[in-house]
Amino acid sequence: MNYLEMKHIKKHFDELEVLKDISLNVREGQVVAIIGPSGSGKSTLLRCATMLEKIDDGELSYLGERAAYSQNGEAVYEAPGKLKQLKSYYGLVFQNFNLFPHYSVMKNICDAPIRVQKREKKEVQEQAKVLLKKMGLEDKADAYPYQLSGGQQQRVSIARALCMNPKILFFDEPTSALDPELTGEVLKVIKGLADQKMTMIIVTHEMGFAKEVSNRCMFFSDGNITEENAPKEFFENPQSPRLKEFLSKVL
């Protein structure tokens, strides 16, 4: 089953055409790495997929249920009740953590499941404890974000996303704000999720990680997906001149 389907997605910011005609689908259990130069539209794609930005044209579906479609050259979104259900299918991990500074680690993780999903506080807290242990942070439940390293904060934000029980997780350059040592901590957690067959879309600059963890790699350039392949072929036998040029600079 396709957990995510995007058909002919377009997005403009004033005169700038950021997404030109994007079509992709992600099946259950797949890990898709999105790679490309800065400013190519990767983060905008994630923001459109997670409805933080409105698409201008195209169609967006989760688990076979349509969230948005174009009509008379304009995007139409489903009713708020339906969208709330569709938004529960995914979680998003930002590059800058986006934790609430005045909430403890435990409250950061538990707040949305209790408030938005209306789940029992005790059940959510038990799940949060399990997730913190999984992240190697079981002793940090009462700490505040300023007391944590960047790598610890990012692992808390992953735990927060997982506590919502999403079907699919989006990562927007999850290690770009971290130094190399802390990057390893976070990549290890994401690799563990991949081993458990968590469906993920990861925008990343970490080429070795993308090659190791993903089943599909997509190269983004100038608002288009210009190449897509299995990791080995993608990195060792790139077809397009633009991807060859990009990899020659980053590998």
N, C-alpha and C positions, 0 to 999 in steps of 0.2 A: 504493500500500500504506500502511496505517496503521502508522506507526512506534510510536505510543503510543495506547493506548485505555484510557480510564477510564470505568467504568459504575457509576452510582449509588453513588459513593464517599461514605462517612460516617466522621467522626472526632470523638470526644469526648475532652475532658480533664476528668475527673471529671464535674461537672454541666454543663460548658460544651460546647455543640454547635458545633464549629468549622467542620466541613464537613458540610453538611446533606443534600445529594443531588447530587453533582457528576458530570456525564457530559461527556466531551470526547474528541475524537480529533485526532491531529496526523499529517498525511500527510508522506511523504518530500519534503524541500525546503521545507517551510513554515516561516515564522517567526511565532510566535504571541506577542503581547505581552499580559501580564496586568497589569491596572491596577486600582487601588482604594485605598480609605483604609487606613491602618495598622490592624492588628487584624482585618482582614476575612477572613483565612484563606489569603492568597496563599502565604506561605512554608510553611505547613502542607501546602498542596496539593503543592508541590514536594517536601517531605520525604516525603510519602506516595508520590508518584510514583517517587521514587528509593529507597524502602524504608528510609529513615532513621527513619521512623515507621511503625508498623503501622496499617493501616486497620482500622476496626471492622466495616465492611460494604461490599459492592460487589465489583467485579472489575477487575483491573489486568492489561494485556497489553502486550508489546513484540513488534513485527514478527509479530503474529498468534499469539504463544506466550503462554499464560497464566502469570502470575507468582503471582497471588493471587486468591482467590474466596471468597464467603461460603457457609457451610454451617451450618445450624441456628443462624443469627444470630451466627456467629462467623467471622472471617477465617482462611482456611487458605492457607499459603504452600507453593509447590512445594519439592521436596527441595533441599538445599544445593547439590548439583552443578548442577542445572538453574538455580537462582537465580544462581550464579556466572556462568554463561553469559549469562543475561539482563542481569545488572548490567554486563557488558562492552559492552552496546549503548549505554550512555549515560555522559556525564560531567556533573559538577556544579561550577559556579564560584560560590563563596560571596561574600557581601558583604565579609567581613573577611579575604579572601585564603587563610587557613588554610595558609600555607606552614610547613614545618618550619624553625624559626629556626637550628638547628645544622647544617643541610644547605646546601651551596652551591646556586646557581640550577640548575646542571646536574644535581646529585644530586636536587633537588626534582622535576625533570621526569622523570628517568630511573628513579627508584627503583621506582615501581609497575609500569611495563611490564616491567622486568627481574625483579622479585621476584614479582609477581602473575601476569603474563602469560607468564613464563618465556621471554622473548625474548632474543636475542643482544645482549650489552652493546654491541658495536660498532655494530650496526644501529640500536639505540635512540639511541645518542649521535649518530649521523649525522642521524637524524630530529630530535632535539632541537636540533641546530645550525641546521637548516633552519627550524625553528619560531622559534627565537630571532631569526634574521635577519628573518623575517616580522613579528615583533613589534617590530623596531627595537632589539633588545637583544643583538646578536651579541657585544658587548664585555663583557657582564655574566655570562658563563657561570661564572666563578670567584667572583663576588661572593656575599655572604650577604644574606638579606632585610633586615637592619637597615641595610644600605648603600644600599638602594633607596628611591625615592619610592613613595608609595602607588600611583600609576598604573603604575609599573614592576612593583611586586609583583603587581598585578592582571593585568598582561599575562603575567607568569610563570605565574600560576595558570591562565590560559587556555591557555598553551602546554602546561602539565602535563596539563590535561584532554584536549587534542587529541592528545597523544603516545600516549594509550591507544586511538587510532583509533575513537572512538565514532561511532555512527550519529546520535545526537541529543545536543545540549548543552542543559543547563538553566543558567540564570543567575538567581541570587536577589539582586536589586537590586545589580548588579555595580558601580555607581558611588556608592552611598549613603555610603560611607566616604571619598569623595574630594572635593577642592575642585574648583570649576568648570573650572580649566585642565586638571587631570589627568583629569577626566571625559571631556573631548574626546578624549584619547589612547585611552582604553579603548573609547569608542563607535566610533571610527574602525576599530579592530580588529574589533569585532563586525559593523560594517557590511560590512567586507571579507569576513567569513565568510558573511554573508547573500548577498553578490554571487556567492559560490562555491556557493550553494544548500545550505549547511549547514542541517540541520534544527535549529531552536532554539525553546525556550520561555523567554521573558524576563520575569521580574517586574521592573517598573521604574516609577520616578516621573518619568522623562524623557519628557514627552509628545511633544515635537517628534521625538525619536528614534524613539519607538514608531510615530508616524505615517509616518515616512520609511522605516523598515526592515522593518516587519512586513507580512505579507499578511492577518493576522487580529488583531483586538483583542478581548479579553474584559474585561468589567467585573465585578469581584468585590465583593460587598457582603453583609455578614452571613452569610457561609458559603455563598453561592450565586453562580452566574454569572447576573447579572441582565440582561446584554445582551452580544451578540456580533455583530460586523459587520466588513466591510472598513474599513481605517483612515479613508478619506475620509468615508464615511457615519457611522462611529462618532464622529468628532470634529466633523463639520460638521452632522450631523443626528441627534443622540442622541434615542432614543425614550422612555426611561424617565425619570421625574422625578428619580430618585436620581442617574443619570448626568449629567443636565443640571445638577443642583445641584453635583455633584463637579467637573465641567469648568469651571463658572463660577468656582470658587475657585482652580483650578490653572492655567488658561490665561491 
